[in-house]
Amino acid sequence: MPEPHIPRPVENYTNAFLTMCWVILFMGLWVIHAVAGAIWVAITAAAVDRTITLIGRLRG
């Protein structure tokens, strides 16, 4: 007669899961910050370029 199957408790991966969620969230926010920063730099550079061009036209 076969022995009854007694399930063993599974390993607890809660801490590993929460740690990886934090890592992925941090990396995602870092990417958003980098992209927003790059866009801000591009907008500022375009504004400075237009200002310098306008000043050059007014003086010359």
C-alpha positions in Angstrom: 0.0 0.0 0.0 1.5 3.4 -0.9 2.3 5.9 1.8 0.2 9.0 2.0 1.7 12.1 0.4 2.5 14.7 3.1 3.2 18.1 1.5 6.2 19.9 2.8 6.1 23.6 3.5 7.4 25.8 0.6 10.3 28.2 0.9 9.4 31.8 1.8 10.5 34.1 -1.0 8.7 37.2 0.3 11.9 39.1 1.2 13.5 38.3 -2.1 10.3 39.4 -4.0 10.1 42.7 -2.0 13.7 43.4 -2.5 13.5 42.9 -6.3 10.3 45.0 -6.4 12.3 47.8 -4.7 15.2 47.4 -7.1 13.0 47.5 -10.2 11.0 50.5 -8.8 14.3 52.4 -8.1 15.7 51.7 -11.6 12.4 52.7 -13.2 12.3 56.0 -11.3 15.9 56.6 -12.1 15.2 56.1 -15.8 12.3 58.5 -15.6 14.4 61.0 -13.8 17.2 60.7 -16.4 14.8 61.1 -19.4 13.1 64.1 -17.8 16.5 65.6 -17.0 17.7 65.1 -20.6 14.5 66.7 -21.9 15.0 69.6 -19.5 18.6 70.1 -20.7 17.5 70.1 -24.4 14.8 72.7 -23.7 17.2 74.9 -21.8 19.8 74.6 -24.5 17.4 75.5 -27.2 16.2 78.5 -25.2 19.8 79.7 -24.7 20.6 79.2 -28.4 17.5 81.2 -29.4 18.4 84.0 -26.9 22.0 84.2 -28.1 20.8 84.2 -31.8 18.3 87.0 -31.0 21.0 89.1 -29.2 23.3 88.6 -32.2 20.7 89.8 -34.6 19.8 92.9 -32.5 23.5 93.9 -32.2 24.4 93.3 -35.8 
